[in-house]
């Protein structure tokens, strides 16, 4: 039997669906509960009464059958450590003192690969987008940031317009087809982007890639459906970890493979005119290949996780084998129906979405300002780094995230709880935005250009590391939003709402950052302008980060029981009985459990 957890509901016991078994098999189905306080004397009397009723019903149904004692399963609402009420046990801390359910590693690997592709496709253009706009010769140098911000915003703006549609569609037709469709659209969009030589072409290609990709909401829903309360704190940090790795791979590809004919004059790229005509095709092609790889592996190995689709597949399998054990499971549970948007938008969820929106505003502003600030010439108010140096500094984010998300987050999550950890890690944003202009100020203290550049690179890596540590807030927000879903049938819609808010913030933020940065650069050329005008971009970023941090104090621990994961709990009607040590008890309690026909997500 899997390491399942039991839910304790102090309510009248329901007589469970059963099978008639021969006496020899029946002997294995009988167990006793041998623990102090397993249930009260009133509950015990109820069990005896229901057992007597089951015997009478069984005898009347088949006079030749041996009356059997029916296996009953107590379904706990929370682990049987009743020292704390359920609401307090689910405040974001690890509520379990029972063994965690083993993670389905194969499925998680495929989902993580799918999650990895979006940041690669999203950030691969960051090292060269400013140079790409400059090569078009359509705007002055000081206005490059504005146009680059438009291109960066288009991906998220298009995603905002479709992500809720993809999330709700996945609640109806399943997670897998939506994920594969999004990956193919993203692959086509990014490859076409590298072949464009006009601003309009860049707009169309970037918009198409964003509109076709609503995968993050669906990936989060799938991850929630293959995990439970005992292991989700280990599984969900993998998603922002993949994002961080993508932030490392994408800029590295963009920085080291853009303009290959110039960067590698003795290579095949310099000898073929195609790569001089389309100098940014190679990084876009490589980013597209990651999506194609995810499509292939997803087609071969990803299994459907949407509960209704899983049960239908089990029903078909049971019909082929003439097994009626899934008959009751096929009947829809009204409590598990997908909720309408009006039902989902509770005050607690709205609070989470507001905080999530500001978090996305900060993060997208960060991803826009760092390459723009790094690329801008020193005399214009930037750091004057080259494309490969920009790729190096941006890639350092992934190295730090590997340690933070895989090691540091699970420890802090257990000790602090999700709300407190979210609040603490969120404070990294204002610190990072204050640190960016300080890097330039310190680098200007060195008259030697090479030393100044080295100081700027080191300073950027330090500031990026601080921001990367604070990205634990992304995992915290994901857990909080998933816990706010009333049931698993609404996970796609809940995550779709969250991603819609995120996409809207990511759509407006790069444009605002680019515009304000251009205004600041223009103001810096005139000594008559005030310091506020010259540093307008930094004031904006710091104020947004502080407002975002203040929203964390509005978030309350989720006062509801965790969403049940039927695939991870014991089902009824098994031919085999198992025993388990219940959590929170020092003595072994034997319960009838059923391995049942449950979905298998691989290992």
Secondary structure in CASP SS format (residue, H / E / C, confidence):
PFRMAT SS
TARGET T0000
AUTHOR 0000-0000-0000
METHOD secondary structure of the structure
MODEL  1
X C 1.00
X C 1.00
X C 1.00
X C 1.00
X C 1.00
X C 1.00
X C 1.00
X E 1.00
X C 1.00
X C 1.00
X C 1.00
X C 1.00
X C 1.00
X C 1.00
X C 1.00
X C 1.00
X C 1.00
X C 1.00
X C 1.00
X C 1.00
X C 1.00
X C 1.00
X H 1.00
X H 1.00
X H 1.00
X H 1.00
X H 1.00
X H 1.00
X H 1.00
X C 1.00
X C 1.00
X C 1.00
X C 1.00
X C 1.00
X C 1.00
X C 1.00
X C 1.00
X C 1.00
X C 1.00
X C 1.00
X H 1.00
X H 1.00
X H 1.00
X H 1.00
X H 1.00
X H 1.00
X H 1.00
X H 1.00
X H 1.00
X H 1.00
X H 1.00
X H 1.00
X H 1.00
X H 1.00
X H 1.00
X H 1.00
X H 1.00
X H 1.00
X H 1.00
X H 1.00
X H 1.00
X C 1.00
X C 1.00
X C 1.00
X C 1.00
X C 1.00
X C 1.00
X C 1.00
X C 1.00
X C 1.00
X C 1.00
X C 1.00
X C 1.00
X C 1.00
X C 1.00
X E 1.00
X C 1.00
X C 1.00
X C 1.00
X C 1.00
X C 1.00
X C 1.00
X C 1.00
X C 1.00
X C 1.00
X H 1.00
X H 1.00
X H 1.00
X H 1.00
X C 1.00
X C 1.00
X C 1.00
X C 1.00
X C 1.00
X C 1.00
X C 1.00
X C 1.00
X C 1.00
X C 1.00
X C 1.00
X C 1.00
X C 1.00
X C 1.00
X C 1.00
X H 1.00
X H 1.00
X H 1.00
X H 1.00
X H 1.00
X H 1.00
X H 1.00
X H 1.00
X H 1.00
X H 1.00
X H 1.00
X H 1.00
X H 1.00
X H 1.00
X H 1.00
X H 1.00
X H 1.00
X H 1.00
X H 1.00
X C 1.00
X C 1.00
X C 1.00
X C 1.00
X C 1.00
X H 1.00
X H 1.00
X H 1.00
X H 1.00
X H 1.00
X H 1.00
X H 1.00
X H 1.00
X C 1.00
X C 1.00
X C 1.00
X C 1.00
X H 1.00
X H 1.00
X H 1.00
X H 1.00
X H 1.00
X H 1.00
X H 1.00
X H 1.00
X H 1.00
X H 1.00
X H 1.00
X H 1.00
X H 1.00
X H 1.00
X H 1.00
X H 1.00
X H 1.00
X H 1.00
X H 1.00
X H 1.00
X H 1.00
X H 1.00
X H 1.00
X H 1.00
X H 1.00
X H 1.00
X H 1.00
X H 1.00
X H 1.00
X H 1.00
X H 1.00
X H 1.00
X H 1.00
X C 1.00
X H 1.00
X H 1.00
X H 1.00
X H 1.00
X H 1.00
X H 1.00
X H 1.00
X H 1.00
X H 1.00
X H 1.00
X H 1.00
X H 1.00
X H 1.00
X H 1.00
X H 1.00
X H 1.00
X H 1.00
X H 1.00
X H 1.00
X C 1.00
X C 1.00
X C 1.00
X C 1.00
X C 1.00
X H 1.00
X H 1.00
X H 1.00
X H 1.00
X H 1.00
X H 1.00
X H 1.00
X H 1.00
X H 1.00
X H 1.00
X H 1.00
X H 1.00
X H 1.00
X C 1.00
X C 1.00
X C 1.00
X H 1.00
X H 1.00
X H 1.00
X H 1.00
X H 1.00
X H 1.00
X H 1.00
X H 1.00
X H 1.00
X H 1.00
X H 1.00
X C 1.00
X C 1.00
X C 1.00
X C 1.00
X C 1.00
X C 1.00
X H 1.00
X H 1.00
X H 1.00
X H 1.00
X C 1.00
X H 1.00
X H 1.00
X H 1.00
X H 1.00
X H 1.00
X H 1.00
X H 1.00
X H 1.00
X H 1.00
X H 1.00
X H 1.00
X H 1.00
X H 1.00
X H 1.00
X H 1.00
X H 1.00
X H 1.00
X H 1.00
X H 1.00
X H 1.00
X H 1.00
X C 1.00
X C 1.00
X H 1.00
X H 1.00
X H 1.00
X H 1.00
X C 1.00
X C 1.00
X C 1.00
X C 1.00
X H 1.00
X H 1.00
X H 1.00
X H 1.00
X C 1.00
X H 1.00
X H 1.00
X H 1.00
X H 1.00
X H 1.00
X C 1.00
X C 1.00
X C 1.00
X H 1.00
X H 1.00
X H 1.00
X H 1.00
X H 1.00
X H 1.00
X H 1.00
X H 1.00
X H 1.00
X H 1.00
X H 1.00
X H 1.00
X H 1.00
X H 1.00
X H 1.00
X H 1.00
X H 1.00
X H 1.00
X H 1.00
X H 1.00
X H 1.00
X C 1.00
X C 1.00
X C 1.00
X C 1.00
X C 1.00
X H 1.00
X H 1.00
X H 1.00
X H 1.00
X H 1.00
X H 1.00
X H 1.00
X H 1.00
X H 1.00
X H 1.00
X H 1.00
X H 1.00
X H 1.00
X H 1.00
X C 1.00
X C 1.00
X C 1.00
X C 1.00
X C 1.00
X C 1.00
X H 1.00
X H 1.00
X H 1.00
X H 1.00
X C 1.00
X C 1.00
X C 1.00
X H 1.00
X H 1.00
X H 1.00
X C 1.00
X C 1.00
X C 1.00
X C 1.00
X H 1.00
X H 1.00
X H 1.00
X H 1.00
X C 1.00
X C 1.00
X H 1.00
X H 1.00
X H 1.00
X H 1.00
X H 1.00
X H 1.00
X H 1.00
X H 1.00
X H 1.00
X H 1.00
X H 1.00
X H 1.00
X H 1.00
X H 1.00
X H 1.00
X H 1.00
X H 1.00
X H 1.00
X H 1.00
X H 1.00
X H 1.00
X H 1.00
X H 1.00
X H 1.00
X H 1.00
X H 1.00
X H 1.00
X H 1.00
X H 1.00
X C 1.00
X C 1.00
X H 1.00
X H 1.00
X H 1.00
X C 1.00
X C 1.00
X C 1.00
X C 1.00
X C 1.00
X C 1.00
X H 1.00
X H 1.00
X H 1.00
X H 1.00
X H 1.00
X H 1.00
X H 1.00
X H 1.00
X H 1.00
X H 1.00
X H 1.00
X H 1.00
X H 1.00
X H 1.00
X H 1.00
X H 1.00
X H 1.00
X H 1.00
X H 1.00
X H 1.00
X H 1.00
X H 1.00
X H 1.00
X H 1.00
X H 1.00
X H 1.00
X H 1.00
X H 1.00
X H 1.00
X H 1.00
X C 1.00
X H 1.00
X H 1.00
X H 1.00
X H 1.00
X H 1.00
X H 1.00
X H 1.00
X H 1.00
X H 1.00
X C 1.00
X H 1.00
X H 1.00
X H 1.00
X H 1.00
X H 1.00
X H 1.00
X H 1.00
X H 1.00
X H 1.00
X H 1.00
X H 1.00
X H 1.00
X H 1.00
X H 1.00
X H 1.00
X H 1.00
X C 1.00
X C 1.00
X C 1.00
X C 1.00
X C 1.00
X H 1.00
X H 1.00
X H 1.00
X H 1.00
X H 1.00
X H 1.00
X H 1.00
X H 1.00
X H 1.00
X H 1.00
X H 1.00
X H 1.00
X H 1.00
X H 1.00
X H 1.00
X H 1.00
X H 1.00
X H 1.00
X H 1.00
X H 1.00
X H 1.00
X H 1.00
X C 1.00
X H 1.00
X H 1.00
X H 1.00
X H 1.00
X H 1.00
X H 1.00
X H 1.00
X H 1.00
X H 1.00
X H 1.00
X H 1.00
X H 1.00
X C 1.00
X C 1.00
X C 1.00
X C 1.00
X H 1.00
X H 1.00
X H 1.00
X H 1.00
X H 1.00
X H 1.00
X H 1.00
X H 1.00
X H 1.00
X H 1.00
X H 1.00
X H 1.00
X H 1.00
X H 1.00
X H 1.00
X H 1.00
X H 1.00
X H 1.00
X H 1.00
X H 1.00
X H 1.00
X H 1.00
X H 1.00
X H 1.00
X H 1.00
X H 1.00
X H 1.00
X H 1.00
X H 1.00
X H 1.00
X H 1.00
X H 1.00
X H 1.00
X H 1.00
X H 1.00
X H 1.00
X H 1.00
X C 1.00
X C 1.00
X C 1.00
X C 1.00
X C 1.00
X C 1.00
X H 1.00
X H 1.00
X H 1.00
X H 1.00
X C 1.00
X H 1.00
X H 1.00
X H 1.00
X H 1.00
X H 1.00
X H 1.00
X H 1.00
X H 1.00
X H 1.00
X H 1.00
X H 1.00
X H 1.00
X H 1.00
X H 1.00
X H 1.00
X H 1.00
X H 1.00
X H 1.00
X H 1.00
X C 1.00
X C 1.00
X C 1.00
X C 1.00
X C 1.00
X C 1.00
X C 1.00
X C 1.00
X C 1.00
X C 1.00
X C 1.00
X H 1.00
X H 1.00
X H 1.00
X C 1.00
X C 1.00
X E 1.00
X C 1.00
X C 1.00
X C 1.00
X C 1.00
X C 1.00
X C 1.00
X C 1.00
X C 1.00
X E 1.00
X C 1.00
X C 1.00
X C 1.00
X C 1.00
X C 1.00
X C 1.00
X C 1.00
X C 1.00
X E 1.00
X C 1.00
X C 1.00
X C 1.00
X C 1.00
X E 1.00
X C 1.00
X C 1.00
X C 1.00
X C 1.00
X C 1.00
X C 1.00
X C 1.00
X C 1.00
X C 1.00
END
